[in-house]
Amino acid sequence: MFGFGKRAKRRDVTPEELQSMIQRGQACVVDVREPAEFADGHVPGAINLPLSRFDAARLPDTDPCNVVLICAGGIRSAQALRQCADTGVDAHLAGGMRAWMKAGMPVEG
């Protein structure tokens, strides 16, 4: 009645799911870490839009691909997702870059 507890849907994507989506051309990765973190290593092809300056209106038009947000551990990407409520972006990499690297996925930078 009062909207308490209502949250936008959030889809947690695993590293394996994200890698598969990337390989099929179905994902655009947006990394919300700060530029120095991004430069230290990121998902190949990722775009850097730091959370400190994040604006959902600046997300790339990736139709028909899905935007998947990523950060170091999943906290900042979840925060960015809350700002994307009206954009249709609903996914982030669960566990962030830590999970990506632990799964042995490719890193560039």
DSSP file (Angstrom, degrees, kcal/mol; ACC not computed):
  #  RESIDUE AA STRUCTURE BP1 BP2  ACC     N-H-->O    O-->H-N    N-H-->O    O-->H-N    TCO  KAPPA ALPHA  PHI   PSI    X-CA   Y-CA   Z-CA
    1    1 A M              0   0    0      0, 0.0     0, 0.0     0, 0.0     0, 0.0   0.000 360.0 360.0 360.0 -44.6    0.0    0.0    0.0
    2    2 A F        -     0   0    0      2,-0.1     0, 0.0     0, 0.0     0, 0.0   0.431 360.0-111.7 -99.3   0.0    2.7    2.5    0.9
    3    3 A G    >   +     0   0    0      1,-0.3     3,-1.6     2,-0.0     2,-0.1   0.506  61.1 156.3  85.4   3.3    5.4    1.0   -1.4
    4    4 A F  T 3   +     0   0    0      1,-0.3    -1,-0.3     3,-0.0     3,-0.1  -0.406  67.4  13.5 -64.6 137.6    7.6   -0.2    1.5
    5    5 A G  T 3  S+     0   0    0      1,-0.3     2,-0.4    -2,-0.1    -1,-0.3   0.403  89.5 137.5  81.4  -4.0    9.9   -3.1    0.4
    6    6 A K    <   +     0   0    0     -3,-1.6     2,-0.3     0, 0.0    -1,-0.3  -0.642  25.8 171.0 -79.3 128.4    9.3   -2.5   -3.3
    7    7 A R        -     0   0    0     -2,-0.4     3,-0.1    -3,-0.1     2,-0.1  -0.968  38.1-101.8-134.0 150.9   12.5   -2.7   -5.2
    8    8 A A        -     0   0    0     -2,-0.3    77,-0.0     1,-0.1    74,-0.0  -0.411  53.1 -92.5 -65.7 148.0   13.3   -2.8   -8.9
    9    9 A K        -     0   0    0     76,-0.1     2,-0.4    -2,-0.1    -1,-0.1  -0.340  43.5-163.5 -60.3 141.7   14.0   -6.3  -10.2
   10   10 A R        -     0   0    0     -3,-0.1     2,-0.6     2,-0.0    81,-0.2  -0.996   6.9-155.0-132.4 128.9   17.7   -7.2  -10.2
   11   11 A R  E     -a   91   0A   0     79,-3.9    81,-2.2    -2,-0.4     2,-0.7  -0.909   8.4-149.7-106.2 120.7   19.2  -10.0  -12.1
   12   12 A D  E     -a   92   0A   0     -2,-0.6     2,-0.4    79,-0.2    81,-0.2  -0.809  15.2-160.2 -89.8 117.3   22.4  -11.4  -10.8
   13   13 A V  E     -a   93   0A   0     79,-2.9    81,-2.3    -2,-0.7    -2,-0.0  -0.804   9.3-135.8 -99.8 136.9   24.5  -12.8  -13.7
   14   14 A T     >  -     0   0    0     -2,-0.4     4,-2.6    79,-0.2     5,-0.2  -0.473  26.9-108.7 -83.3 161.4   27.3  -15.3  -13.0
   15   15 A P  H  > S+     0   0    0      0, 0.0     4,-2.7     0, 0.0     5,-0.2   0.900 121.3  51.1 -55.7 -40.5   30.7  -14.9  -14.7
   16   16 A E  H  > S+     0   0    0      2,-0.2     4,-2.1     1,-0.2     5,-0.1   0.904 110.3  48.2 -65.4 -41.2   29.9  -17.9  -16.9
   17   17 A E  H  > S+     0   0    0      2,-0.2     4,-2.5     1,-0.2    -1,-0.2   0.921 113.0  48.4 -63.8 -43.7   26.6  -16.4  -18.0
   18   18 A L  H  X S+     0   0    0     -4,-2.6     4,-2.8     2,-0.2    -2,-0.2   0.924 110.1  50.8 -64.1 -44.2   28.2  -13.1  -18.8
   19   19 A Q  H  X S+     0   0    0     -4,-2.7     4,-2.5     1,-0.2    -1,-0.2   0.910 111.5  48.7 -59.6 -42.1   31.0  -14.7  -20.8
   20   20 A S  H  X S+     0   0    0     -4,-2.1     4,-1.7     2,-0.2    -1,-0.2   0.909 111.2  49.8 -63.8 -42.8   28.4  -16.6  -22.8
   21   21 A M  H  <>S+     0   0    0     -4,-2.5     5,-3.4     2,-0.2     6,-0.6   0.908 111.5  49.1 -62.3 -42.4   26.4  -13.5  -23.4
   22   22 A I  H ><5S+     0   0    0     -4,-2.8     3,-1.6     4,-0.2    -2,-0.2   0.933 109.6  51.3 -62.9 -46.3   29.5  -11.6  -24.5
   23   23 A Q  H 3<5S+     0   0    0     -4,-2.5    -1,-0.2     1,-0.3    -2,-0.2   0.826 111.3  48.1 -61.7 -32.1   30.5  -14.4  -26.9
   24   24 A R  T 3<5S-     0   0    0     -4,-1.7    -1,-0.3    -5,-0.2    -2,-0.2   0.420 116.3-114.7 -87.3   1.6   27.0  -14.4  -28.4
   25   25 A G  T < 5S+     0   0    0     -3,-1.6    -3,-0.2    -4,-0.3    -2,-0.1   0.797  84.0 119.5  71.2  28.2   27.0  -10.6  -28.8
   26   26 A Q      < +     0   0    0     -5,-3.4    40,-2.6    -6,-0.2     2,-0.4   0.322  57.8  62.9-108.5   6.5   24.2  -10.2  -26.3
   27   27 A A  E     -b   66   0A   0     -6,-0.6     2,-0.5    38,-0.2    40,-0.2  -0.993  49.8-166.3-138.8 141.1   25.9   -8.1  -23.6
   28   28 A C  E     -b   67   0A   0     38,-2.8    40,-2.5    -2,-0.4     2,-0.5  -0.995  26.2-144.2-116.9 120.0   27.5   -4.7  -23.3
   29   29 A V  E     -b   68   0A   0     -2,-0.5    18,-2.6    38,-0.2     2,-0.6  -0.751  13.3-168.6 -93.3 127.0   29.5   -4.5  -20.1
   30   30 A V  E     -bc  69  47A   0     38,-2.3    40,-2.0    -2,-0.5     2,-0.6  -0.964   9.3-154.8-115.8 116.0   29.5   -1.2  -18.2
   31   31 A D  E     -bc  70  48A   0     16,-3.3    18,-2.3    -2,-0.6    40,-0.2  -0.802   8.2-169.5 -94.7 121.3   32.1   -1.0  -15.4
   32   32 A V        +     0   0    0     38,-3.0    19,-2.8    -2,-0.6    20,-0.3   0.250  49.3 112.9 -98.3  12.9   31.2    1.4  -12.6
   33   33 A R  S    S-     0   0    0     37,-0.3    16,-0.1    17,-0.2    -2,-0.1  -0.334  79.8 -85.5 -75.3 166.7   34.6    1.3  -10.9
   34   34 A E    >>  -     0   0    0     16,-0.1     4,-2.4     1,-0.1     3,-0.7  -0.347  44.1-103.6 -70.0 155.2   36.8    4.4  -10.8
   35   35 A P  H 3> S+     0   0    0      0, 0.0     4,-2.6     0, 0.0     5,-0.2   0.822 120.0  53.2 -52.4 -38.8   39.2    4.9  -13.8
   36   36 A A  H 3> S+     0   0    0      2,-0.2     4,-1.2     1,-0.2    -3,-0.0   0.898 111.1  46.8 -65.5 -39.2   42.3    3.7  -11.9
   37   37 A E  H <4 S+     0   0    0     -3,-0.7     4,-0.5     2,-0.2     3,-0.4   0.920 112.5  50.2 -65.2 -43.9   40.5    0.5  -10.9
   38   38 A F  H >< S+     0   0    0     -4,-2.4     3,-1.4     1,-0.2    -2,-0.2   0.908 107.5  53.7 -60.4 -43.7   39.3    0.0  -14.5
   39   39 A A  H 3< S+     0   0    0     -4,-2.6    -1,-0.2     1,-0.3    -2,-0.2   0.783  98.9  63.9 -64.0 -27.6   42.8    0.6  -15.9
   40   40 A D  T 3< S-     0   0    0     -4,-1.2    -1,-0.3    -3,-0.4    -2,-0.2   0.637 128.6 -44.1 -72.4 -13.5   44.2   -2.2  -13.6
   41   41 A G    <   +     0   0    0     -3,-1.4     2,-0.3    -4,-0.5    -1,-0.3  -0.391  64.4 172.9 148.9 134.2   42.0   -4.7  -15.4
   42   42 A H  B     -E  108   0B   0     66,-2.7    66,-2.9    -3,-0.2     3,-0.1  -0.937  46.0 -70.5-150.6 169.7   38.5   -5.1  -16.7
   43   43 A V    >   -     0   0    0     -2,-0.3     3,-2.4    64,-0.2    64,-0.2  -0.480  68.3 -95.3 -63.1 130.3   36.3   -7.3  -18.8
   44   44 A P  T 3  S+     0   0    0      0, 0.0   -15,-0.1     0, 0.0    -1,-0.1  -0.240 109.6  13.0 -52.8 130.6   37.4   -7.1  -22.4
   45   45 A G  T 3  S+     0   0    0      1,-0.2   -16,-0.1    -3,-0.1    -2,-0.1   0.410  91.8 149.1  84.6  -1.8   35.3   -4.5  -24.3
   46   46 A A    <   -     0   0    0     -3,-2.4     2,-0.4   -18,-0.1    -1,-0.2  -0.270  41.6-135.1 -66.4 152.2   33.8   -3.0  -21.1
   47   47 A I  E     -c   30   0A   0    -18,-2.6   -16,-3.3     2,-0.0     2,-0.7  -0.881  16.0-131.9-105.1 138.9   32.9    0.7  -21.0
   48   48 A N  E     +c   31   0A   0     -2,-0.4   -16,-0.2   -18,-0.2   -18,-0.1  -0.848  36.2 157.7-100.2 115.8   33.9    2.7  -17.9
   49   49 A L        -     0   0    0    -18,-2.3     5,-0.1    -2,-0.7   -15,-0.1  -0.788  36.5-140.7-130.2  87.4   31.2    4.9  -16.3
   50   50 A P    >   -     0   0    0      0, 0.0     3,-1.6     0, 0.0   -17,-0.2  -0.124  10.4-129.7 -56.6 141.0   32.3    5.4  -12.7
   51   51 A L  G >  S+     0   0    0    -19,-2.8     3,-1.3     1,-0.3   -18,-0.1   0.836 105.8  67.2 -58.1 -34.2   29.6    5.3  -10.0
   52   52 A S  G 3  S+     0   0    0    -20,-0.3    -1,-0.3     1,-0.3   -19,-0.1   0.742 119.7  21.5 -61.4 -21.7   30.9    8.6   -8.6
   53   53 A R  G <  S+     0   0    0     -3,-1.6    -1,-0.3     2,-0.0    -2,-0.2   0.097  93.3 150.3-127.7  19.8   29.8   10.3  -11.8
   54   54 A F    <   +     0   0    0     -3,-1.3     2,-0.4    -4,-0.1    -3,-0.1  -0.293  17.1 174.6 -65.7 135.0   27.2    7.7  -12.9
   55   55 A D    >   -     0   0    0      1,-0.1     3,-2.7    -2,-0.0     4,-0.2  -0.926  25.2-151.1-140.6 112.5   24.2    8.9  -14.9
   56   56 A A  G >  S+     0   0    0     -2,-0.4     3,-1.5     1,-0.3    -1,-0.1   0.772  96.3  66.6 -56.5 -26.8   21.9    6.3  -16.3
   57   57 A A  G 3  S+     0   0    0      1,-0.3    -1,-0.3    -3,-0.1    -3,-0.0   0.702  95.0  58.9 -67.7 -18.4   21.0    8.7  -19.2
   58   58 A R  G <  S+     0   0    0     -3,-2.7    -1,-0.3     2,-0.1    -2,-0.2   0.408  75.7 122.3 -91.5   2.0   24.6    8.2  -20.4
   59   59 A L  S <  S-     0   0    0     -3,-1.5    -3,-0.0    -4,-0.2   -29,-0.0  -0.379  72.6-102.4 -62.6 142.0   24.3    4.4  -20.7
   60   60 A P        -     0   0    0      0, 0.0     2,-1.0     0, 0.0    -1,-0.1  -0.315  26.5-114.5 -66.6 148.5   25.1    3.4  -24.3
   61   61 A D        +     0   0    0      1,-0.1     4,-0.0    -3,-0.1    -3,-0.0  -0.757  47.6 163.6 -80.9 107.5   22.3    2.5  -26.6
   62   62 A T    >   -     0   0    0     -2,-1.0     3,-3.5     3,-0.2    -1,-0.1   0.227  17.9-174.1-115.4  12.4   23.1   -1.2  -27.1
   63   63 A D  T 3  S+     0   0    0      1,-0.4     3,-0.1    -3,-0.0    -2,-0.0  -0.278  72.4  20.2 -52.3 128.8   19.8   -2.6  -28.5
   64   64 A P  T 3  S+     0   0    0      0, 0.0    -1,-0.4     0, 0.0     2,-0.1  -0.952 115.1  80.9 -94.8  10.2   19.5   -5.5  -28.9
   65   65 A C  S <  S-     0   0    0     -3,-3.5     2,-0.4   -38,-0.1   -38,-0.2  -0.355  77.7-119.5 -76.1 158.3   22.3   -6.3  -26.4
   66   66 A N  E     -b   27   0A   0    -40,-2.6   -38,-2.8    -3,-0.1     2,-0.5  -0.816  18.9-129.6 -96.6 134.1   21.7   -6.2  -22.7
   67   67 A V  E     -b   28   0A   0     -2,-0.4    24,-0.6   -40,-0.2     2,-0.5  -0.717  24.6-169.5 -80.0 129.7   23.7   -3.8  -20.5
   68   68 A V  E     -bd  29  91A   0    -40,-2.5   -38,-2.3    -2,-0.5    24,-0.2  -0.989  11.3-144.5-121.9 122.6   25.3   -5.7  -17.6
   69   69 A L  E     -bd  30  92A   0     22,-2.3    24,-2.5    -2,-0.5     2,-0.3  -0.563  20.0-178.4 -86.3 150.0   26.9   -3.5  -14.8
   70   70 A I  E     +b   31   0A   0    -40,-2.0   -38,-3.0    22,-0.2   -37,-0.3  -0.993  11.6 160.9-146.8 149.9   30.0   -4.6  -13.0
   71   71 A C        -     0   0    0     -2,-0.3    26,-2.7    22,-0.3    27,-0.2  -0.651  58.3 -70.6-143.5-156.6   32.2   -3.3  -10.2
   72   72 A A  S    S-     0   0    0     24,-0.3    26,-2.3    -2,-0.2    27,-0.3   0.931 120.0  -5.8 -73.7 -45.5   34.8   -4.8   -7.9
   73   73 A G  S    S-     0   0    0     23,-0.2    22,-0.4    24,-0.2    23,-0.2   0.448 102.8 -91.2-134.2  -1.7   32.6   -7.0   -5.7
   74   74 A G  S  > S+     0   0    0     21,-0.2     4,-1.1    20,-0.2     5,-0.1   0.238  99.3  97.5 111.6 -13.4   28.9   -6.3   -6.7
   75   75 A I  H  > S+     0   0    0      2,-0.2     4,-1.9     1,-0.1     5,-0.1   0.962  87.3  40.7 -74.3 -52.1   28.0   -3.5   -4.2
   76   76 A R  H  > S+     0   0    0      1,-0.2     4,-2.6     2,-0.2     5,-0.2   0.868 113.5  54.0 -67.6 -35.8   28.5   -0.4   -6.5
   77   77 A S  H  > S+     0   0    0      1,-0.2     4,-2.0     2,-0.2    -1,-0.2   0.876 108.0  50.9 -66.7 -33.8   27.0   -2.1   -9.5
   78   78 A A  H  X S+     0   0    0     -4,-1.1     4,-1.4     2,-0.2    -2,-0.2   0.884 110.0  50.2 -67.4 -37.7   23.9   -2.9   -7.4
   79   79 A Q  H  X S+     0   0    0     -4,-1.9     4,-0.9     1,-0.2    -2,-0.2   0.916 110.3  49.5 -64.5 -42.5   23.8    0.8   -6.4
   80   80 A A  H >X S+     0   0    0     -4,-2.6     3,-0.7     1,-0.2     4,-0.5   0.876 104.4  59.8 -63.7 -36.7   24.1    1.8  -10.1
   81   81 A L  H >< S+     0   0    0     -4,-2.0     3,-1.4     1,-0.3    -1,-0.2   0.883  97.9  58.4 -58.9 -38.1   21.2   -0.6  -10.9
   82   82 A R  H >< S+     0   0    0     -4,-1.4     3,-0.8     1,-0.3    -1,-0.3   0.829 104.1  52.1 -61.8 -29.6   18.9    1.4   -8.5
   83   83 A Q  H << S+     0   0    0     -4,-0.9     3,-0.3    -3,-0.7    -1,-0.3   0.592 102.9  61.1 -79.5  -9.9   19.6    4.5  -10.7
   84   84 A C  T XX> +     0   0    0     -3,-1.4     3,-2.4    -4,-0.5     4,-0.8   0.211  64.2 120.8-100.2  13.8   18.6    2.5  -13.8
   85   85 A A  T <45S+     0   0    0     -3,-0.8     3,-0.3     1,-0.3    -1,-0.2   0.809  80.6  39.4 -51.7 -36.6   15.1    1.8  -12.8
   86   86 A D  T 345S+     0   0    0     -3,-0.3    -1,-0.3     1,-0.2    -2,-0.1   0.339 105.4  68.4 -97.1   7.6   13.6    3.6  -15.8
   87   87 A T  T <45S-     0   0    0     -3,-2.4    -1,-0.2     2,-0.2    -2,-0.2   0.618 100.8-117.7-102.0 -14.5   16.1    2.4  -18.3
   88   88 A G  T  <5S+     0   0    0     -4,-0.8     2,-0.4     1,-0.3    -3,-0.1   0.308  70.5 134.4  90.7  -9.1   15.4   -1.3  -18.6
   89   89 A V      < +     0   0    0     -5,-0.6    -1,-0.3     1,-0.1    -2,-0.2  -0.638  15.7 153.5 -74.6 124.9   18.8   -2.2  -17.3
   90   90 A D        +     0   0    0     -2,-0.4   -79,-3.9   -23,-0.4     2,-0.4   0.302  38.0  86.2-136.1   8.3   18.3   -4.9  -14.7
   91   91 A A  E     +ad  11  68A   0    -24,-0.6   -22,-2.3   -81,-0.2     2,-0.3  -0.894  37.9 168.5-125.2 145.2   21.5   -7.0  -14.6
   92   92 A H  E     -ad  12  69A   0    -81,-2.2   -79,-2.9    -2,-0.4     2,-0.7  -0.979  43.8 -96.9-144.4 159.7   24.8   -6.9  -12.8
   93   93 A L  E >   -a   13   0A   0    -24,-2.5     3,-2.0    -2,-0.3   -22,-0.3  -0.658  40.4-129.5 -79.0 113.4   27.7   -9.4  -12.4
   94   94 A A  T 3  S+     0   0    0    -81,-2.3   -20,-0.2    -2,-0.7    -1,-0.1  -0.451  94.0  11.7 -62.6 125.9   27.3  -11.1   -9.0
   95   95 A G  T >> S-     0   0    0    -22,-0.4     4,-1.6    -2,-0.2     3,-0.6   0.369 102.7-137.1  85.4  -5.4   30.6  -10.8   -7.2
   96   96 A G  H <>  -     0   0    0     -3,-2.0     4,-2.1     1,-0.2     3,-0.4  -0.043  61.2 -20.2  58.2-152.9   32.0   -8.3   -9.6
   97   97 A M  H 3> S+     0   0    0    -26,-2.7     4,-2.9     1,-0.2     5,-0.3   0.807 134.2  62.6 -62.0 -30.6   35.5   -8.5  -11.0
   98   98 A R  H <> S+     0   0    0    -26,-2.3     4,-2.3    -3,-0.6    -1,-0.2   0.945 108.3  41.4 -59.8 -46.2   36.6  -10.6   -8.1
   99   99 A A  H  X S+     0   0    0     -4,-1.6     4,-1.8    -3,-0.4    -2,-0.2   0.888 113.7  54.2 -67.3 -39.0   34.2  -13.4   -9.2
  100  100 A W  H  <>S+     0   0    0     -4,-2.1     5,-2.1     1,-0.2    -2,-0.2   0.941 113.6  40.7 -59.4 -49.9   35.1  -12.8  -12.9
  101  101 A M  H ><5S+     0   0    0     -4,-2.9     3,-1.6     1,-0.2    -1,-0.2   0.875 111.5  55.8 -70.5 -37.3   38.8  -13.3  -12.2
  102  102 A K  H 3<5S+     0   0    0     -4,-2.3    -1,-0.2    -5,-0.3    -2,-0.2   0.836 104.7  54.6 -63.1 -31.6   38.3  -16.2   -9.8
  103  103 A A  T 3<5S-     0   0    0     -4,-1.8    -1,-0.3    -5,-0.1    -2,-0.2   0.463 118.3-115.3 -80.9  -1.1   36.4  -18.0  -12.5
  104  104 A G  T < 5 +     0   0    0     -3,-1.6    -3,-0.2     1,-0.2    -2,-0.1   0.748  58.8 159.3  76.2  23.6   39.4  -17.5  -14.8
  105  105 A M      < -     0   0    0     -5,-2.1    -1,-0.2     1,-0.1   -89,-0.0  -0.391  48.1 -84.8 -78.3 158.9   37.7  -15.2  -17.3
  106  106 A P        -     0   0    0      0, 0.0     2,-0.4     0, 0.0    -1,-0.1  -0.303  43.0-167.7 -68.2 146.3   39.7  -13.0  -19.6
  107  107 A V        -     0   0    0    -64,-0.2     2,-0.3    -3,-0.1   -64,-0.2  -0.990   2.7-169.6-132.7 139.3   40.9   -9.6  -18.4
  108  108 A E  B      E   42   0B   0    -66,-2.9   -66,-2.7    -2,-0.4     0, 0.0  -0.877 360.0 360.0-123.8 162.8   42.3   -6.7  -20.4
  109  109 A G              0   0    0     -2,-0.3   -68,-0.1   -68,-0.2    -1,-0.1   0.413 360.0 360.0 110.7 360.0   44.0   -3.5  -19.3
